[in-house]
Every structure is written in C-alpha cells, then in structure tokens.
C-alpha cells in the first residue's frame, strides 16, 4: 500500500514538474523600445527620399509607419525643405538633389517620440574605367556550375581613407509594338572563393553576396584595379518603365554592367554590419516570423550599425559610375 502511494505520488510530482516547464509567451506583448527608425540613402542622381518607421519586435516582419510624423532636410546645417509625406512612412523631396561633399541631415519628429536625426556627406565620385570578365564552367556534384572572374579598373582617390562598393548587374530591354519599353534589371551574385586582399579581408569567403564593400587600405593603388572571382547566380531583380540613366539605357536587348560606388564611412559600416547580421541569423532566406527559433540558427545576433541619434536606422551617402562589362574569351 505504501509502495503504491509512493509510486502514485511520484507520478503526480513528475507530471506537475513537466507541466511547470511549459510557458506560453504572447510575442505580440514583448517589450519593444519606443524609437523612430530612419532609412535614407543619399545620392546626387536622385531626389532625397526617406523611409520612416518605429521600432518593432524582431518577430514582426513588417514596417510600422508613424502617424503625424514630420521630416526635415538640412544641407550644411541649413533647413532647405520639409519632405512631402507620400504615405506608408515614405517622405520625399520635391527639389533637392544632394551635392558632392555637402553634408545632409535628416530630422524626424512625431507625437509621442523623441526627435531623431542622422547626418552624412556625399563622397567624391570615383569613375570606373573598364571591367573585364572571364567565365567558364566546372562540374560540381554532378551539375555544371558557372564561374565568373571579374577585374574592375578605376583611379582611386589620391588621398587614403576611402570606401567603395562593387556590384555587377544585367539589364534587359523589352518592348512590344506600340507600347512603352520596360527594363528588367538583375544583380549578379555568388559565393566568393578568390579575391584581392582589399575584398578578401572585408568579406566572409564562401558566403553569398550581391555587392562587395571595401576600403583602399589593401587596395593596389598604383595599378587601380580590383579582382574578384565567384560562382554565378542572381540576387534580386526589378522591372522599370524606364532605364535608370546612361549607360543603363542600352541599344540592344541585353547588357551586362559593372558599377563602382564611392561610399561614405556610414554606408560602409552599415553594409558590413548588416551582412554579418543576416549571415549570423541565416536571413539570406526568408524566415518565418511566427517561429522565433527560425531566426536563431547560427550564432548570437550582432548589432547593426546606426548613425541616427535618439533612434535607429541609417543615413548614408554614395556616388556611382557604370561601364559595360567586357567578356574576355
């Protein structure tokens, strides 16, 4: 009788213990910092545009716009424009194209939020002279894999301490009789397995990248070229009703281009930290916001760079130039 009682008591205790280990968490009620989030990429080719939102849970895969928000644009600390609210958190300039070496500040305010602001300056433009590409195919795990070997030539800034971004893309031009032409742009990306020191020291080899950021610290400044080799692939595309500017508006139906951007330090730090973050969390693939464990895969989260005071996000600047990529046979 005593044994039966002890056995029954043990079962009850174990059941209670296991039940006490289960706790349901309402992810919608997790505490979230109450801050404004500003994203703005400044370039002389475009009117200033800002995406404004507020902080949200990591488990919510959407942007929350801020009612009653106001966004101001300053050039060299002088107010030049109050941006127009286009809805869904997008604020746009109607007259201001950023100018080289000028400083721009985005100031955002909204009821119930602390004012936030971010500042950056347009870097000096660096022109890419030419780009050459060699391609071949290898057999890997019973399937053919294209290898692309690019060399981009440009004249670096005479003073050290500069930051750059290299990217490759294709543009196709489509038009049916009597209709407006449209353009399909696809960015070429791949897993790097060989690159010059200026890129290899900045990048996580064997990871999948669509653009490559680097500094001139390890750049061959005398010869002015960058070499990178990676497996071929596409990383995102878009369709436009008009070309994005010379030399994007090609004569033929298809063209391949190499772009070189001179980027600000804030752009560089944000891009580097962003790639580290998505690499750690395996966010190259779409994650499931309903499953918190789907984003905790590789290692601990890493901080993403921000230059926004009293908020989050980034205000960053760049200039770019393009050339047709020459295929070397």
C-alpha positions as CSV (number, residue, x, y, z in Angstrom):
1,X,0.0,0.0,0.0
2,X,2.8,2.3,0.9
3,X,4.7,1.4,-2.3
4,X,1.5,2.2,-4.4
5,X,1.2,5.5,-2.6
6,X,4.8,6.5,-3.2
7,X,4.5,5.4,-6.9
8,X,1.4,7.5,-7.4
9,X,2.9,10.5,-5.6
10,X,6.0,10.2,-7.8
11,X,3.9,10.2,-11.0
12,X,1.9,13.3,-9.8
13,X,5.1,15.1,-8.9
14,X,6.8,14.4,-12.3
15,X,3.6,15.5,-14.1
16,X,3.5,18.8,-12.2
17,X,7.2,19.3,-12.8
18,X,6.9,18.8,-16.6
19,X,3.8,21.0,-16.8
20,X,5.6,23.8,-14.9
21,X,8.3,23.8,-17.6
22,X,5.8,24.9,-20.3
23,X,5.1,28.6,-20.5
24,X,3.3,30.3,-23.3
25,X,4.6,33.7,-24.4
26,X,2.5,36.2,-26.3
27,X,5.1,37.6,-28.7
28,X,2.9,40.5,-29.5
29,X,3.2,41.8,-26.0
30,X,7.0,41.6,-25.7
31,X,8.6,44.9,-24.6
32,X,9.9,46.9,-27.5
33,X,12.0,50.1,-27.3
34,X,9.9,53.2,-28.4
35,X,12.1,54.8,-31.0
36,X,11.9,56.3,-34.5
37,X,13.7,54.5,-37.3
38,X,15.2,56.4,-40.3
39,X,16.5,54.9,-43.5
40,X,17.8,57.2,-46.2
41,X,20.3,56.7,-49.0
42,X,21.6,60.0,-50.4
43,X,23.0,60.2,-54.0
44,X,23.2,63.1,-56.4
45,X,21.3,61.2,-59.0
46,X,18.0,61.2,-57.1
47,X,15.8,63.4,-55.0
48,X,16.1,62.8,-51.3
49,X,13.8,60.0,-50.1
50,X,13.3,58.8,-46.5
51,X,11.6,55.7,-45.1
52,X,10.4,56.4,-41.5
53,X,9.0,53.8,-39.2
54,X,9.1,52.9,-35.5
55,X,10.9,50.1,-33.6
56,X,9.1,46.8,-33.6
57,X,9.5,43.2,-32.4
58,X,12.1,41.1,-34.2
59,X,9.3,38.6,-34.7
60,X,7.1,41.0,-36.7
61,X,8.1,41.1,-40.3
62,X,6.7,44.5,-41.3
63,X,7.3,48.2,-41.0
64,X,5.1,50.3,-38.8
65,X,4.5,53.8,-40.1
66,X,4.3,56.7,-37.6
67,X,1.1,58.9,-37.7
68,X,1.6,62.7,-37.6
69,X,5.4,62.5,-38.4
70,X,7.4,65.3,-39.8
71,X,10.7,65.0,-41.7
72,X,13.0,67.9,-42.3
73,X,16.0,68.1,-44.7
74,X,19.1,70.2,-43.8
75,X,22.0,71.0,-46.1
76,X,25.2,72.0,-44.3
77,X,23.1,72.6,-41.2
78,X,20.6,74.9,-43.0
79,X,17.0,73.9,-43.4
80,X,16.2,73.5,-47.1
81,X,13.0,71.5,-47.3
82,X,10.2,69.8,-45.3
83,X,9.8,66.5,-47.1
84,X,6.4,65.5,-48.5
85,X,4.5,62.7,-46.8
86,X,3.7,60.1,-49.6
87,X,2.1,57.6,-47.2
88,X,3.2,54.3,-45.7
89,X,6.2,56.0,-44.0
90,X,7.7,57.4,-47.2
91,X,8.8,61.1,-47.2
92,X,10.2,62.6,-50.4
93,X,11.9,65.8,-51.6
94,X,10.4,67.8,-54.5
95,X,13.5,69.8,-55.3
96,X,16.7,68.7,-53.5
97,X,19.4,66.7,-55.3
98,X,22.3,66.1,-52.9
99,X,25.7,67.7,-54.0
100,X,29.2,66.3,-53.7
101,X,31.0,67.0,-50.5
102,X,27.9,68.7,-49.0
103,X,26.6,67.5,-45.6
104,X,22.9,66.5,-45.2
105,X,20.9,65.9,-42.1
106,X,17.5,64.2,-41.8
107,X,15.5,65.3,-38.7
108,X,12.3,63.3,-37.9
109,X,9.7,64.1,-35.2
110,X,6.4,62.6,-34.3
111,X,3.9,62.8,-31.4
112,X,5.0,60.5,-28.5
113,X,8.5,60.0,-29.8
114,X,11.8,61.6,-29.1
115,X,13.2,63.6,-32.0
116,X,15.7,61.6,-34.1
117,X,18.3,62.7,-36.7
118,X,21.1,61.3,-38.9
119,X,23.8,63.1,-40.9
120,X,26.1,62.1,-43.7
121,X,28.1,63.7,-46.6
122,X,28.2,62.9,-50.3
123,X,31.7,61.4,-51.0
124,X,33.8,62.3,-54.0
125,X,32.8,60.5,-57.2
126,X,35.2,57.8,-58.4
127,X,34.9,56.7,-62.1
128,X,35.3,53.1,-63.2
129,X,37.4,53.0,-66.4
130,X,36.7,49.4,-67.6
131,X,35.6,46.0,-66.4
132,X,36.6,42.6,-67.8
133,X,35.1,39.2,-67.2
134,X,36.2,35.6,-67.9
135,X,33.7,32.8,-67.4
136,X,34.0,29.1,-67.6
137,X,32.0,26.1,-66.4
138,X,33.1,23.4,-63.9
139,X,31.4,20.1,-62.9
140,X,30.5,20.1,-59.3
141,X,28.5,17.4,-57.6
142,X,27.2,16.1,-60.9
143,X,26.0,19.5,-62.0
144,X,27.5,22.3,-64.1
145,X,28.5,25.5,-62.2
146,X,29.5,28.7,-63.9
147,X,32.5,30.6,-62.5
148,X,32.8,34.4,-63.1
149,X,36.1,36.1,-62.8
150,X,35.9,39.9,-62.8
151,X,38.6,42.6,-62.9
152,X,37.4,46.2,-62.4
153,X,39.8,49.1,-63.2
154,X,39.5,52.6,-61.7
155,X,41.6,55.5,-60.5
156,X,41.5,55.6,-56.6
157,X,41.2,58.9,-54.7
158,X,44.6,60.5,-54.3
159,X,44.1,60.7,-50.5
160,X,43.7,57.4,-48.5
161,X,40.8,56.5,-46.2
162,X,38.1,56.0,-48.8
163,X,35.4,53.4,-49.0
164,X,33.9,51.6,-52.1
165,X,31.3,49.2,-53.2
166,X,31.5,47.0,-56.3
167,X,28.5,45.3,-57.9
168,X,27.5,43.6,-61.2
169,X,24.2,43.5,-62.9
170,X,22.4,42.9,-66.2
171,X,19.7,44.9,-67.9
172,X,17.3,43.6,-70.5
173,X,15.1,46.0,-72.6
174,X,11.7,44.8,-73.7
175,X,9.1,46.5,-75.9
176,X,6.1,45.3,-77.8
177,X,4.9,47.3,-80.9
178,X,3.1,50.5,-79.8
179,X,3.9,50.2,-76.1
180,X,6.4,51.8,-73.7
181,X,9.6,49.9,-73.3
182,X,10.4,48.5,-69.9
183,X,13.6,47.2,-68.4
184,X,14.4,44.2,-66.3
185,X,17.5,44.5,-64.0
186,X,19.1,41.6,-62.2
187,X,22.0,41.7,-59.8
188,X,24.7,39.1,-60.3
189,X,25.9,37.5,-57.1
190,X,27.7,34.4,-55.9
191,X,29.8,32.7,-53.3
192,X,33.3,34.2,-53.3
193,X,36.3,31.9,-53.3
194,X,39.0,34.2,-54.5
195,X,39.6,37.9,-54.4
196,X,42.2,40.6,-54.0
197,X,43.2,41.5,-50.4
198,X,41.0,44.6,-50.3
199,X,37.9,42.5,-50.7
200,X,39.1,39.2,-49.1
201,X,39.9,40.9,-45.8
202,X,36.5,42.6,-45.8
203,X,34.3,39.6,-46.8
204,X,33.3,36.3,-45.4
205,X,34.5,33.9,-48.1
206,X,32.1,31.3,-49.3
207,X,29.1,33.4,-48.3
208,X,26.6,34.5,-50.9
209,X,27.0,38.2,-51.7
210,X,25.4,40.6,-54.3
211,X,27.7,43.6,-53.6
212,X,31.2,43.9,-52.2
213,X,32.3,46.8,-49.9
214,X,35.9,47.5,-49.2
215,X,38.4,50.3,-48.3
216,X,41.6,51.4,-50.0
217,X,43.7,50.1,-47.1
218,X,44.7,47.0,-49.0
219,X,44.0,48.3,-52.5
220,X,46.6,48.2,-55.3
221,X,46.6,52.0,-55.5
222,X,49.3,52.1,-58.1
223,X,47.5,49.9,-60.7
224,X,44.0,50.8,-59.6
225,X,42.1,47.5,-60.1
226,X,40.1,45.0,-58.1
227,X,39.8,41.3,-58.9
228,X,37.1,39.0,-57.6
229,X,36.0,35.5,-58.5
230,X,32.8,33.8,-57.5
231,X,30.2,31.3,-58.5
232,X,27.5,32.7,-60.8
233,X,24.0,33.4,-59.5
234,X,21.3,36.1,-59.3
235,X,20.3,38.0,-56.2
236,X,17.2,40.0,-56.8
237,X,15.7,41.8,-59.8
238,X,13.3,44.5,-60.7
239,X,11.3,45.8,-63.6
240,X,11.2,49.5,-64.5
241,X,9.3,51.5,-67.1
242,X,12.4,53.5,-68.0
243,X,16.1,52.9,-67.8
244,X,17.9,54.3,-64.7
245,X,20.1,56.6,-66.7
246,X,23.1,56.4,-69.0
247,X,24.6,53.9,-69.7
248,X,21.7,51.7,-68.5
249,X,19.5,52.6,-71.5
250,X,21.2,50.2,-73.8
251,X,20.6,50.0,-77.6
252,X,20.3,46.2,-77.7
253,X,18.0,43.9,-75.9
254,X,20.6,42.8,-73.2
255,X,23.6,44.3,-71.5
256,X,25.9,43.5,-68.6
257,X,27.4,46.2,-66.4
258,X,29.8,46.7,-63.6
259,X,29.2,49.5,-61.1
260,X,31.6,51.2,-58.7
261,X,30.3,53.3,-55.9
262,X,32.3,55.6,-53.7
263,X,30.5,55.3,-50.4
264,X,30.6,57.1,-47.1
265,X,32.0,55.6,-43.9
266,X,28.5,55.2,-42.5
267,X,27.4,53.4,-45.7
268,X,30.4,51.1,-45.3
269,X,29.9,50.3,-41.6
270,X,26.1,49.7,-42.1
271,X,26.7,47.4,-45.0
272,X,29.3,45.4,-43.2
273,X,27.3,45.0,-40.0
274,X,24.1,44.2,-42.0
275,X,25.8,41.4,-43.9
276,X,27.3,40.0,-40.6
277,X,23.8,40.1,-39.0
278,X,22.0,38.3,-41.8
279,X,24.8,35.8,-42.1
280,X,24.6,35.0,-38.3
281,X,20.8,34.7,-38.5
282,X,20.7,33.0,-41.9
283,X,18.4,35.7,-43.2
284,X,19.5,35.3,-46.8
285,X,16.5,33.0,-46.9
286,X,13.0,34.2,-45.8
287,X,12.4,33.4,-42.2
288,X,9.1,32.5,-40.5
289,X,8.0,35.4,-38.2
290,X,5.6,33.0,-36.4
291,X,8.5,30.8,-35.3
292,X,11.0,32.7,-33.1
293,X,13.5,29.8,-33.4
294,X,13.7,30.2,-37.2
295,X,16.0,33.3,-36.7
296,X,18.2,31.8,-34.0
297,X,20.2,29.4,-36.1
298,X,23.9,30.1,-36.4
299,X,25.1,32.2,-33.6
300,X,24.2,35.2,-31.4
301,X,22.7,38.3,-33.0
302,X,25.1,41.1,-33.8
303,X,24.3,44.8,-33.7
304,X,23.6,46.7,-37.0
305,X,25.4,50.0,-37.3
306,X,23.3,53.1,-36.9
307,X,24.3,56.8,-37.1
308,X,20.8,58.0,-36.1
309,X,20.7,60.0,-32.8
310,X,17.9,59.0,-30.4
311,X,16.7,56.4,-32.9
312,X,17.8,53.6,-35.2
313,X,18.4,53.1,-38.9
314,X,21.0,54.9,-41.1
315,X,21.5,58.0,-43.2
316,X,24.2,57.1,-45.7
317,X,25.6,58.5,-49.0
318,X,27.2,57.3,-52.2
319,X,28.0,58.2,-55.8
320,X,28.3,55.7,-58.6
321,X,29.6,55.1,-62.1
322,X,29.0,52.3,-64.6
323,X,30.7,50.6,-67.5
324,X,29.8,47.8,-69.9
325,X,31.4,44.6,-68.7
326,X,33.7,43.2,-71.5
327,X,33.7,39.4,-71.9
328,X,37.2,38.1,-72.5
329,X,37.1,34.9,-74.5
